[in-house]
Amino acid sequence: MPAYLKISKMSRTLTISDELYERLESEARSRGLKSVEELLDRLQSQQTDISLRRDVVRGIDYLRESLFARYGEMRAK
Protein backbone atom coordinates (compact mmCIF):
# COMPACT_ATOMS: atom_id res chain seq x y z
CA MET A 1 0.00 0.00 0.00
CA PRO A 2 1.42 3.43 -0.90
CA ALA A 3 2.61 5.56 2.02
CA TYR A 4 0.40 8.47 0.99
CA LEU A 5 -2.77 6.44 1.60
CA LYS A 6 -4.12 6.51 5.11
CA ILE A 7 -6.85 4.12 6.12
CA SER A 8 -9.11 5.30 8.91
CA LYS A 9 -11.62 3.19 10.75
CA MET A 10 -14.21 5.93 10.69
CA SER A 11 -14.66 9.38 9.26
CA ARG A 12 -16.95 12.10 10.55
CA THR A 13 -17.58 15.60 9.33
CA LEU A 14 -17.50 18.37 11.89
CA THR A 15 -18.44 21.93 11.05
CA ILE A 16 -16.51 24.58 12.96
CA SER A 17 -15.89 28.24 12.27
CA ASP A 18 -12.96 29.26 10.10
CA GLU A 19 -11.60 31.23 13.06
CA LEU A 20 -11.58 28.18 15.33
CA TYR A 21 -9.99 26.02 12.64
CA GLU A 22 -7.26 28.62 12.11
CA ARG A 23 -6.56 28.72 15.86
CA LEU A 24 -6.36 24.92 15.99
CA GLU A 25 -4.11 24.87 12.94
CA SER A 26 -1.86 27.53 14.47
CA GLU A 27 -1.67 25.60 17.75
CA ALA A 28 -0.77 22.42 15.87
CA ARG A 29 2.03 24.20 14.01
CA SER A 30 3.36 25.80 17.21
CA ARG A 31 3.65 22.31 18.72
CA GLY A 32 5.45 21.01 15.64
CA LEU A 33 2.51 18.88 14.53
CA LYS A 34 1.50 18.35 10.92
CA SER A 35 -2.29 18.64 11.23
CA VAL A 36 -5.26 19.58 13.36
CA GLU A 37 -6.11 15.87 13.55
CA GLU A 38 -2.70 15.16 15.10
CA LEU A 39 -3.29 17.98 17.62
CA LEU A 40 -6.68 16.53 18.60
CA ASP A 41 -5.13 13.06 19.00
CA ARG A 42 -2.48 14.50 21.32
CA LEU A 43 -5.03 16.42 23.38
CA GLN A 44 -7.15 13.28 23.77
CA SER A 45 -4.11 11.30 24.85
CA GLN A 46 -3.22 13.94 27.46
CA GLN A 47 -6.76 13.86 28.84
CA THR A 48 -6.56 10.08 29.19
CA ASP A 49 -3.26 10.45 31.08
CA ILE A 50 -4.83 13.00 33.43
CA SER A 51 -7.75 10.65 34.16
CA LEU A 52 -5.37 7.79 34.96
CA ARG A 53 -3.35 10.04 37.29
CA ARG A 54 -6.52 11.09 39.10
CA ASP A 55 -7.40 7.43 39.65
CA VAL A 56 -3.93 6.76 41.10
CA VAL A 57 -4.22 9.76 43.43
CA ARG A 58 -7.63 8.56 44.63
CA GLY A 59 -6.11 5.15 45.37
CA ILE A 60 -3.26 6.72 47.34
CA ASP A 61 -5.70 8.91 49.29
CA TYR A 62 -7.82 5.86 50.12
CA LEU A 63 -4.76 3.93 51.30
CA ARG A 64 -3.59 6.84 53.47
CA GLU A 65 -7.05 7.18 55.04
CA SER A 66 -7.18 3.44 55.72
CA LEU A 67 -3.74 3.45 57.34
CA PHE A 68 -4.62 6.50 59.43
CA ALA A 69 -7.86 4.86 60.60
CA ARG A 70 -6.00 1.71 61.55
CA TYR A 71 -2.76 3.09 63.03
CA GLY A 72 -3.43 6.74 63.74
CA GLU A 73 -1.00 9.50 62.89
CA MET A 74 2.48 8.28 62.04
CA ARG A 75 5.10 10.68 63.38
CA ALA A 76 8.44 11.25 61.71
CA LYS A 77 11.45 10.16 63.73
C-alpha positions in Angstrom: 0.0 0.0 0.0 1.4 3.4 -0.9 2.6 5.6 2.0 0.4 8.5 1.0 -2.8 6.4 1.6 -4.1 6.5 5.1 -6.9 4.1 6.1 -9.1 5.3 8.9 -11.6 3.2 10.8 -14.2 5.9 10.7 -14.7 9.4 9.3 -17.0 12.1 10.5 -17.6 15.6 9.3 -17.5 18.4 11.9 -18.4 21.9 11.1 -16.5 24.6 13.0 -15.9 28.2 12.3 -13.0 29.3 10.1 -11.6 31.2 13.1 -11.6 28.2 15.3 -10.0 26.0 12.6 -7.3 28.6 12.1 -6.6 28.7 15.9 -6.4 24.9 16.0 -4.1 24.9 12.9 -1.9 27.5 14.5 -1.7 25.6 17.7 -0.8 22.4 15.9 2.0 24.2 14.0 3.4 25.8 17.2 3.7 22.3 18.7 5.5 21.0 15.6 2.5 18.9 14.5 1.5 18.4 10.9 -2.3 18.6 11.2 -5.3 19.6 13.4 -6.1 15.9 13.5 -2.7 15.2 15.1 -3.3 18.0 17.6 -6.7 16.5 18.6 -5.1 13.1 19.0 -2.5 14.5 21.3 -5.0 16.4 23.4 -7.2 13.3 23.8 -4.1 11.3 24.9 -3.2 13.9 27.5 -6.8 13.9 28.8 -6.6 10.1 29.2 -3.3 10.4 31.1 -4.8 13.0 33.4 -7.8 10.7 34.2 -5.4 7.8 35.0 -3.3 10.0 37.3 -6.5 11.1 39.1 -7.4 7.4 39.7 -3.9 6.8 41.1 -4.2 9.8 43.4 -7.6 8.6 44.6 -6.1 5.2 45.4 -3.3 6.7 47.3 -5.7 8.9 49.3 -7.8 5.9 50.1 -4.8 3.9 51.3 -3.6 6.8 53.5 -7.0 7.2 55.0 -7.2 3.4 55.7 -3.7 3.4 57.3 -4.6 6.5 59.4 -7.9 4.9 60.6 -6.0 1.7 61.5 -2.8 3.1 63.0 -3.4 6.7 63.7 -1.0 9.5 62.9 2.5 8.3 62.0 5.1 10.7 63.4 8.4 11.3 61.7 11.4 10.2 63.7 
